[in-house]
């Protein structure tokens, strides 16, 4: 008999079916054995009656055993219907059960609340929990919707390299790759240089890229390996055109998540993000002045936003402007990457911006320098050797329009969407300075 997915059982009432999946829960009640069966489409309750041919197998199977179940789909009595649950109006009468794979003794019951390190130590197991599956279903939709939104705006996707011959950020901590004999190679900290090159080919280009940062940062927001969606667009007047596209893409993405996973927000005790007609925009100076006034504290670093600055300006925007998103602009040029454009009339401030979401920076972008000579001079002023960037500089030597772009961190975006406190829980297989699958300190001990 052909397999039926659990989500389709409601259309098979009074019929016999075969399902395949996991034992999610087992409950013994007298001579009856109840199960919750799980596959990739959902969960259904099953019952093994005393005279069932499945009785001998049913008494030995345990949670996470993989089984094939033959059963009859019965409608539940009216008093037993659970309208709020998937398949709450039906029950599977188990007629036969075959074990496909046994599970060893489990470290703890799936779905049990454990600390983050324990969750990550047992990730091949804990990824099966409802919470984790909800997180990564949402993340999958974010990636799908973000891609689709960019394609609707005539962006072409390309694959950026993870191995590079220099550091795209011009000084950020990088992972060196020992392979190319006497040549230095690194894991990319950004696809920035390559998406700028692709402006020359497509005018509008984007990539979903792995980035690697060897920063000695052990915080709730940092990862050594992360995923970003980067886009770059040509023939712009200034950075506000990039911000407009980004805002549209973010709105379309959030709306798609809200439509597809409305129930998940309730499970996580949060709400669909607030998005007004236009995201509020503050210059760095305006944002910090507002924070000093509203929160009665002195700003220590006026060159950048601290985590507390980000949290408080978002708190203000949500309360007073009805927005969970805030743009911050006009950062000092000296604090931005070497390729960031500065108009002479606006010096010493750049045409760069950050997008904050529920207290956390999830995106950084800017208009870029498009003039070859200006770009070479900026490199020299930052202590960079233009000869090491000769491949990249070809794009500008052979003509480049005014352009700009930005980069959204997918793990951060996911974490703030569901108000998850640590970005590692929104990372399917997190890598940081203390963990590659297992904890590095445990291995050393």
N, C-alpha and C positions, 0 to 999 in steps of 0.2 A: 504494500500500500504506500502511496506517495506521502511524503512528510507534509504535515500542516503546521504552519507557524502559529504560535500562541495568539497573536493579535487577530487571527482569522477564525478563531474557534467560535465566536459569537454567531457566525453565519453557518454553523454546522450542527445546530441543535437537533437532537435525536439521531444524529449520524455517528458512525464510528470513524475514528481518526488515529493517526500515528503522529506523535510529537517526539522531538529529540531536544535534550537540553540538560540542565543541571537540577539537582535537588537543592532548592533554595532553603526550605524549612521542612522539618519532619515533626509531626505531632501524633502521639499515641493516645487514643481515647477509648479505653476499654478494648473491645474487639475490632475497633476501626482504626485504621492508620491514615492520617491526613498528610498531604504533601502540598507544598507550593513548588511548582515546576517553573523554571526560568529558561528562556532562550533569548536571542538578541532582540526579539520584538516585544517581550513582556513577561507577565507572570499569570499563572492560573492555578486555582486550587484543585487538587485531585483527592479522591478518597478510594481506599482499598477496602472493600466489604469482606466480611468473614469467609464467604465462599469463593472469593476471587482466585483465579489461577495465578494471580500475581502475588498471593500472600507470602509464599516462601521467599521470594526475592525482597518483598517490601519490608520484612522483619529485619533484614540485614543492611539495607542501604542507609547511607548517612548524608548529611549536607555536603555539597560539592561533588558527590558522585555524579558521573555522566551517565545518563540512561536514555533508552528508547522506550516509549510508553504507548501501548495501544489502549484506547479508551472510548467510551461513549459520552458524548456531550449532552448533559442534562440541564434543563432549566431549573434554577433554584426556586423553592417555594417563596412566595411573595414576602413572607416575614423574614427570610434569610438573605434577601437581596441587599447588596452593599453598593449603592449607586455611585458612591465617590471613588470606587476602586475599579481598575481595569478588570474586565471579566467578572464583575461583582454580581452579575445576574445568572452566571452559569457555574457548573461544577463538572469536572471530568471524572466519571466513574472508571477506575482503572481495571481493565480486563486482562492486561498482560504487561510485564515489565522485563526489560533486558538490560543488564549492566554493560555499558560500553567501556567505562574506565572508573576505577576506584580512587578515592582520595585518601591520602594518609591522614593521620591525626592532625586536626587543625590547631593553629597556635591560639586562636580565639574565635569567637563567633563573628561571622561576617557582619559588618555594620556596627560592631561594638566601637564606642568612642575610645580611641587610644591617642597617645601623644604623637606629634608629627614624626619624630624619629622612628617610632615603632611602625607607624603607617608606611613610612618610606622603606624601612628594613624589609617589610613583607609586601612590597609593592606588587609583585606578580599575583599575589592573593588579594590585597586590598583594592586593587583596580577594579575588581569584580563587584564591589559594593555599590549600592544605589547612588550614594553621594558621589563617588568617583565617576561612575558612568554618566551621571547627570552633568558633572563639570566638563567632561570631555566631549559629550554630545553638544553642549553649548559651544565649546571651543571649535568643534568641527563646523558648526553653523556659522560662527563668526568668520572663519576662514573662507567658507563657501560664499557667504553674503558679501564680504569685503571684496573678494575677487570679482564677483559678478557686478558689483557696483562700479568698480574701476573699468571693467570691460565696457559697461554702458557709456562710460565717458571716453571711450576710444583709446584706452590704454592697452598695450600689447605686453603679455607676460614673457619673461625670459628667465633663464637659469643663471644665477650669478655664481662665480667660483668661491669655494671655501678656502682654497690655497691661494695665497697672494705673495707677491714679491716685496711688499712694503706695507706699512701700516696706514690704512685709509684715514684714521683719525689723527695722524700726525703726532703721536706721542702717547696714546693710551697703552696700558699694559697689554702685551700680546703674548700668545703662545708661539714659541719658535719650533719649527719643524726641521729635524735633523735628517735630511735625505738628499738634498741637491748638491752634494759634494762641497764645492767652495762658494756656492751661492746661498744667500739667506732666504728662507721662506717662512711664512707665518700663517696661522689660521686667521681668517678675515675677521676683523672687528666690525665690519660694515660692508655692504655691497655698494657703498656710495660712489666710488670712482667708476664702477662698471655701469651703474644706472645712468650716470651722467654721459658716459660714452654712448649709451643706447638712445639718448635723446637725439643724437646725430643720425641714428638709423630710423627711429620710429616717431620721434617728437614727443610721444607719451609712452612711457614704459614703466613696468612694475615687476617686482620679484618677491617671492616668499623665500627668505634666506635664513640659514643658520648663521649666527654670529657668536664670536668667542671673545671673552674678556678675562684677562688674567689679573683682575683686580683683587686685592686682598680685602674683600668686603664680605662679611658674614652678617647680612641683614635680611629682613623679611622681604626685601624688594630686589635683591641682587642674585644673579645666576652667572655661572661661568660659560654656559652655553644657552642661548636663547633663540627664539624665532621671531623674525620681524617681517612685516609687509612694508616694503619700501616702494614709493612711486616718485617719478620725476617727470616734469612736463616743461616743454619748450614754448618760446614766444609769449612770455608773461611780461606784464608791466612791473609787477612787484610781488612780494610774498603774500599779499591778501588774496590773490587768485589761487594760490596753493591752499591757503586756509579755507577758502570757499569750497573747493573740491573735497578737501578732507572732511569738512563739516557735513557735506552732503553724503559722503560715503559712510561716515560714522552713524548718521541718522538712519540710513537705509539698513545698515548692519544691525543696529539696536532694534529697529522695528521688526526685522526678520527673526531675530532671536526671541523677541516678545511674542510674536505670532506662533513660532514653532515650539517654544518651550515655556509657555505661560505658567504651567504648573510648577516649574522648577523654582521660580522666584518665591512662591509660597513655601516650598520645602526649605529654602535657605533663609527664610525670614526677612527677605528684602523685597524691593519693589523695582518695577521697570524704571530705568534711569529717566530723570527729568530732562527734557530737551525743549527749550523755548524756540520760537521762530528763528532766532539767531543766537548763537553762543555768545556770552559776554566776553569782551576783550579788554584787558588791562595792560598797559605798559608795566614793565617791572617796577618802575618808580611809583606808579599809581597803586599797584597792588600792595607794595610794601608800606606806603603811606597809609593806605586804608587799614592794613593789619595793625599798624602802630596805634591808629585812632580807635578801632573797634575792639582790639584785644589788649590795649594798654601795655604794650611791651616794646622794647627797643630792638630794632633790626640790627643784627651784628654784621652780616655780609650783604652789602647793597649791590653786589655784582651778580648774585644768583639767588634762586629760591631755595631755602632750606626745606627739609621735610615738614617742619612745623608751619612754615609759610604756606606750603602747598595745601596742607590740611585746612588751615584757617581761611584761606581765600576761597576754597571750595565750600567750606561750611557757610561762609558769608553769601556766596553766590546761590547756594541752594535755598537758604532762608529768605533772601531778599530779592533774588532775580529768577527763582524757579528753574535753576539749571544745575545739573550735576557735572557739566563740562565748562571749563574756563580756559580761554586763550591768554597766554602771557607773551608779550612782545617787547622789542627794543632792549635786548640784552647787550651789554658791552661787547663790542666786536672781539676784543682781546680774550674773552672767555668762550668764544665759539670756535668751531673748526676752521681750519685755514681757508677753506673754499667759500666761506660765508661772505656774502656781499655786504659792503658798506657804502652807502651813497655819501659823497663828500659833504652834502648839506645836512646830513644826519649824524655825522661823526660826533662822538666815538661809539655810536650805537649801531648795531647791525640790523639787517632785515631778517632776523631769525625769530622763531617763536617756539613755544612749547604748548602742548594741549594737556591740561590736567583733568583727571576724571576721578571724582570722589576722593580727592585728597592725594592723588598720586599722578606724577607725570607718566603718560602712556605714549606720548608722541613728541618728537622734536623735528623741526624743519626750518627751512630758510629759502630765500632767493640765493642763488650761487653766483660767484664771479664767472663771467663768460668770456672776458677778454684775456687772451693768452699772456700778454705782457704783464697785465695787472696780477694775474694768478701767479706767475713766476716770481714777481716782486714780493707778493704776500708770502710765498713759500720761503723765500730767502729771509724775510723779516722774522719768520718763526723758527729759523735755524734749520730748515729742511733743504735738502739738496735736490734741486729740480731734475738733475740727471737721473736720480733714482725713480722719478715719476715720468720718465720720458714717454713710456707707453701711453699713460693716461693723458699726457699733455698733447699728444697727437690730435685728440678730439678738438682741442682749442686752437691748435696751430692751423688746422684745416677748416676752421669756421664753426662757431657755436652760437646759437641764439641765446638771448636772456632766458634763463630757466630756473626752476626751483623744485623742491620736493620735500619729502618728509618720511619718517619711519615710525611705525606703530609696533610696540612690543605686544605680541599676542598673549603671552602669559600674564602680563600686567593687565591688559584689557579684560581678559577672562576673570582674573582675580577680583577686579573692581566691579565687574558686571554683577557678580554674585556676592560681593563683599566678603571675600575670603581673605583672612588677615595675612597669610604668608603665600607669596607667589609660587613657592615650591609645590604647594598642593594643586596649583593650576598648571603644573608642568608634568607631562606624562612620565618622563624619566629624568628628574632634575640632576644637574651637575653643578656643584659649587666647590668652593675651596676645601670642603670637608667631606664630600661625597661623590663617588662615581658608582652608582647602584648601591654598594654598601658603604658604610662609614669608613673613611680613610683611617681615622684614629683607632678604630677597632682592629683594622688589619695590622697597624703598626704595633699594637699591644700584643 
